[in-house]
Protein backbone atom coordinates (compact mmCIF):
# COMPACT_ATOMS: atom_id res chain seq x y z
CA UNK A 1 0.00 0.00 0.00
CA UNK A 2 1.28 3.47 -0.76
CA UNK A 3 1.16 5.13 2.65
CA UNK A 4 1.86 8.66 1.44
CA UNK A 5 -1.33 8.58 -0.66
CA UNK A 6 -3.48 7.04 2.07
CA UNK A 7 -2.41 8.87 5.23
CA UNK A 8 -5.19 11.48 5.03
CA UNK A 9 -8.02 8.98 4.50
CA UNK A 10 -10.65 8.03 7.03
CA UNK A 11 -9.18 5.29 9.31
CA UNK A 12 -11.74 2.74 8.06
CA UNK A 13 -10.86 3.49 4.44
CA UNK A 14 -7.17 3.32 5.32
CA UNK A 15 -7.62 -0.10 6.97
CA UNK A 16 -9.66 -1.42 4.04
CA UNK A 17 -6.97 -0.25 1.62
CA UNK A 18 -4.38 -2.09 3.68
CA UNK A 19 -6.39 -5.31 3.52
CA UNK A 20 -7.28 -5.05 -0.18
CA UNK A 21 -6.66 -8.27 -1.99
CA UNK A 22 -8.83 -11.33 -2.04
CA UNK A 23 -6.45 -13.45 0.04
CA UNK A 24 -5.00 -11.15 2.72
CA UNK A 25 -7.72 -11.73 5.28
CA UNK A 26 -7.52 -15.49 4.77
CA UNK A 27 -3.74 -15.37 5.14
CA UNK A 28 -4.20 -13.71 8.52
CA UNK A 29 -6.86 -16.29 9.43
CA UNK A 30 -4.44 -19.15 8.74
CA UNK A 31 -1.57 -17.48 10.58
CA UNK A 32 -3.52 -16.71 13.75
CA UNK A 33 -2.71 -18.16 17.17
CA UNK A 34 1.05 -18.07 16.66
CA UNK A 35 0.91 -20.32 13.64
CA UNK A 36 4.05 -20.35 11.55
CA UNK A 37 3.42 -21.59 8.08
CA UNK A 38 5.53 -22.26 5.04
CA UNK A 39 4.70 -20.89 1.61
CA UNK A 40 3.56 -24.23 0.14
CA UNK A 41 1.41 -24.92 3.18
CA UNK A 42 -0.35 -21.58 2.63
CA UNK A 43 -0.96 -22.53 -1.01
CA UNK A 44 -2.49 -25.85 0.06
CA UNK A 45 -4.79 -24.11 2.54
CA UNK A 46 -6.04 -21.73 -0.17
CA UNK A 47 -6.30 -23.81 -3.35
CA UNK A 48 -7.86 -21.00 -5.40
CA UNK A 49 -4.85 -18.68 -5.19
CA UNK A 50 -2.08 -18.72 -7.77
CA UNK A 51 1.60 -18.74 -6.77
CA UNK A 52 2.04 -15.28 -8.29
CA UNK A 53 -0.85 -13.76 -6.32
CA UNK A 54 0.17 -15.51 -3.07
CA UNK A 55 3.70 -14.15 -3.42
CA UNK A 56 2.41 -10.65 -4.15
CA UNK A 57 -0.02 -10.65 -1.22
CA UNK A 58 2.63 -11.95 1.21
CA UNK A 59 5.14 -9.34 0.04
CA UNK A 60 2.62 -6.51 0.45
CA UNK A 61 1.65 -7.73 3.91
CA UNK A 62 5.29 -7.96 4.94
CA UNK A 63 5.96 -4.41 3.69
CA UNK A 64 2.88 -3.17 5.58
CA UNK A 65 4.10 -4.78 8.81
CA UNK A 66 1.22 -7.28 9.05
CA UNK A 67 3.29 -10.45 8.73
CA UNK A 68 6.90 -11.46 9.25
CA UNK A 69 8.89 -13.50 6.77
CA UNK A 70 11.52 -15.60 8.52
CA UNK A 71 14.25 -17.17 6.37
CA UNK A 72 16.12 -20.08 7.95
CA UNK A 73 19.72 -20.50 6.90
CA UNK A 74 19.60 -24.24 6.43
CA UNK A 75 20.24 -26.62 3.61
CA UNK A 76 17.83 -26.60 1.91
CA UNK A 77 16.76 -23.14 3.08
CA UNK A 78 13.17 -22.62 4.07
CA UNK A 79 10.91 -19.68 4.84
CA UNK A 80 8.11 -19.35 7.37
CA UNK A 81 5.49 -16.65 7.73
CA UNK A 82 3.81 -15.52 10.93
CA UNK A 83 1.81 -12.56 12.17
CA UNK A 84 3.60 -9.42 13.26
CA UNK A 85 2.12 -7.57 16.28
CA UNK A 86 0.12 -5.35 13.90
CA UNK A 87 -1.37 -8.44 12.23
CA UNK A 88 -2.25 -9.94 15.62
CA UNK A 89 -4.32 -6.84 16.38
CA UNK A 90 -6.59 -7.81 13.47
CA UNK A 91 -7.54 -11.20 15.00
CA UNK A 92 -10.42 -9.93 17.21
CA UNK A 93 -11.92 -8.19 14.17
CA UNK A 94 -11.51 -11.37 12.14
CA UNK A 95 -13.17 -13.45 14.87
CA UNK A 96 -16.14 -11.07 14.80
CA UNK A 97 -16.24 -11.34 11.01
CA UNK A 98 -16.26 -15.13 11.36
CA UNK A 99 -19.24 -15.01 13.75
CA UNK A 100 -21.06 -12.56 11.48
CA UNK A 101 -20.35 -14.85 8.51
CA UNK A 102 -21.91 -17.80 10.34
CA UNK A 103 -24.97 -15.69 11.13
CA UNK A 104 -25.37 -14.52 7.54
CA UNK A 105 -24.77 -18.03 6.25
CA UNK A 106 -27.51 -19.44 8.50
CA UNK A 107 -29.87 -16.61 7.51
CA UNK A 108 -29.17 -17.24 3.82
CA UNK A 109 -29.93 -20.94 4.20
CA UNK A 110 -33.28 -20.08 5.75
CA UNK A 111 -34.11 -17.88 2.76
CA UNK A 112 -33.61 -20.63 0.18
CA UNK A 113 -37.02 -21.87 -0.96
CA UNK A 114 -37.63 -25.54 -0.42
CA UNK A 115 -36.96 -27.27 -3.68
CA UNK A 116 -39.23 -30.02 -4.90
CA UNK A 117 -37.75 -33.47 -4.46
CA UNK A 118 -38.81 -36.72 -6.05
CA UNK A 119 -40.55 -39.18 -3.76
CA UNK A 120 -40.57 -42.93 -4.23
CA UNK A 121 -43.22 -42.61 -6.91
CA UNK A 122 -43.18 -40.23 -9.84
CA UNK A 123 -44.89 -37.43 -7.93
CA UNK A 124 -42.92 -34.43 -6.74
CA UNK A 125 -43.15 -33.26 -3.14
CA UNK A 126 -41.67 -30.39 -1.22
CA UNK A 127 -39.23 -30.85 1.63
HUCOR-V670709 format. One record per residue. OMEGA is omega in degrees with one decimal (999 if undefined). NEAR is the number of other ideal C-beta (glycine too) atoms within 12 Angstrom. D_CENTER is the distance of its C-alpha to the mean C-alpha in Angstrom with 1 decimal. Layout:
BEGIN
omega:OMEGA near:NEAR d_center:D_CENTER
omega:OMEGA near:NEAR d_center:D_CENTER
END
This chain:
BEGIN
omega:178.9 near:26 d_center:17.4
omega:-173.7 near:14 d_center:21.1
omega:-176.6 near:15 d_center:22.0
omega:178.8 near:8 d_center:25.6
omega:-171.6 near:11 d_center:24.8
omega:-171.2 near:19 d_center:22.3
omega:-176.0 near:14 d_center:24.2
omega:179.5 near:11 d_center:26.3
omega:170.4 near:17 d_center:23.6
omega:-179.5 near:11 d_center:23.0
omega:178.5 near:12 d_center:20.5
omega:178.4 near:12 d_center:18.1
omega:178.0 near:16 d_center:18.3
omega:-179.8 near:19 d_center:18.0
omega:179.2 near:21 d_center:14.8
omega:176.9 near:17 d_center:13.3
omega:-178.8 near:22 d_center:14.7
omega:-177.6 near:30 d_center:13.2
omega:177.6 near:29 d_center:9.6
omega:-177.4 near:20 d_center:10.7
omega:-173.8 near:26 d_center:9.2
omega:-169.1 near:16 d_center:7.3
omega:-173.3 near:30 d_center:4.9
omega:-178.5 near:36 d_center:5.1
omega:176.8 near:29 d_center:3.1
omega:176.2 near:28 d_center:1.1
omega:177.8 near:41 d_center:4.6
omega:179.8 near:39 d_center:5.8
omega:-178.1 near:26 d_center:5.4
omega:177.7 near:30 d_center:7.3
omega:-176.6 near:38 d_center:9.4
omega:177.8 near:25 d_center:10.6
omega:175.9 near:16 d_center:14.3
omega:176.8 near:15 d_center:15.7
omega:171.2 near:22 d_center:14.1
omega:-176.4 near:22 d_center:15.3
omega:176.0 near:32 d_center:14.0
omega:-177.0 near:25 d_center:15.7
omega:-177.4 near:27 d_center:14.6
omega:175.9 near:17 d_center:15.8
omega:177.8 near:20 d_center:14.1
omega:177.9 near:34 d_center:10.7
omega:179.1 near:25 d_center:12.0
omega:180.0 near:15 d_center:13.3
omega:-177.6 near:21 d_center:10.2
omega:-172.4 near:28 d_center:8.8
omega:-179.0 near:13 d_center:12.2
omega:-176.4 near:12 d_center:11.8
omega:176.6 near:24 d_center:11.0
omega:178.3 near:14 d_center:14.3
omega:-178.9 near:17 d_center:15.5
omega:-178.1 near:12 d_center:16.4
omega:178.7 near:21 d_center:13.1
omega:179.6 near:32 d_center:11.3
omega:-179.2 near:23 d_center:14.3
omega:-178.7 near:20 d_center:14.3
omega:179.1 near:35 d_center:10.8
omega:179.0 near:37 d_center:11.6
omega:179.3 near:22 d_center:15.0
omega:-178.6 near:26 d_center:14.1
omega:176.2 near:35 d_center:12.1
omega:178.6 near:27 d_center:15.1
omega:-179.8 near:19 d_center:17.5
omega:177.4 near:29 d_center:16.0
omega:-178.9 near:20 d_center:16.4
omega:178.1 near:34 d_center:12.8
omega:175.9 near:35 d_center:13.0
omega:175.7 near:25 d_center:16.2
omega:-177.9 near:28 d_center:17.3
omega:178.6 near:21 d_center:20.2
omega:178.3 near:15 d_center:22.7
omega:-178.6 near:13 d_center:25.2
omega:-180.0 near:9 d_center:28.6
omega:176.5 near:10 d_center:29.5
omega:-1.4 near:6 d_center:30.9
omega:179.6 near:9 d_center:28.8
omega:173.8 near:12 d_center:26.4
omega:-175.8 near:18 d_center:22.8
omega:173.3 near:25 d_center:19.8
omega:176.9 near:24 d_center:17.2
omega:174.2 near:34 d_center:14.2
omega:-176.5 near:29 d_center:13.7
omega:169.4 near:32 d_center:12.8
omega:178.7 near:23 d_center:15.6
omega:178.4 near:14 d_center:17.2
omega:177.0 near:20 d_center:15.6
omega:178.3 near:34 d_center:12.1
omega:179.2 near:23 d_center:13.5
omega:-178.8 near:17 d_center:14.8
omega:-175.3 near:29 d_center:11.4
omega:178.8 near:25 d_center:11.1
omega:177.2 near:14 d_center:13.7
omega:-179.7 near:21 d_center:12.2
omega:176.7 near:27 d_center:9.0
omega:175.9 near:18 d_center:11.6
omega:177.3 near:13 d_center:13.5
omega:177.1 near:19 d_center:10.9
omega:179.7 near:19 d_center:10.6
omega:177.7 near:14 d_center:14.4
omega:178.1 near:14 d_center:14.8
omega:177.0 near:16 d_center:12.8
omega:179.6 near:14 d_center:15.2
omega:-179.5 near:14 d_center:18.1
omega:178.8 near:14 d_center:17.4
omega:179.1 near:14 d_center:17.0
omega:178.6 near:13 d_center:20.3
omega:-179.8 near:12 d_center:22.0
omega:179.0 near:11 d_center:21.1
omega:178.5 near:12 d_center:22.6
omega:-177.0 near:11 d_center:25.7
omega:-178.7 near:10 d_center:26.2
omega:179.0 near:11 d_center:26.4
omega:178.3 near:9 d_center:30.2
omega:-178.2 near:12 d_center:31.8
omega:176.5 near:10 d_center:32.4
omega:176.3 near:11 d_center:35.9
omega:-179.7 near:11 d_center:36.1
omega:175.3 near:12 d_center:39.2
omega:-178.6 near:11 d_center:41.4
omega:177.1 near:8 d_center:43.8
omega:179.3 near:7 d_center:46.2
omega:-179.1 near:7 d_center:45.6
omega:180.0 near:10 d_center:44.9
omega:178.8 near:13 d_center:41.5
omega:175.5 near:13 d_center:40.3
omega:176.8 near:11 d_center:37.4
omega:999 near:11 d_center:35.1
END
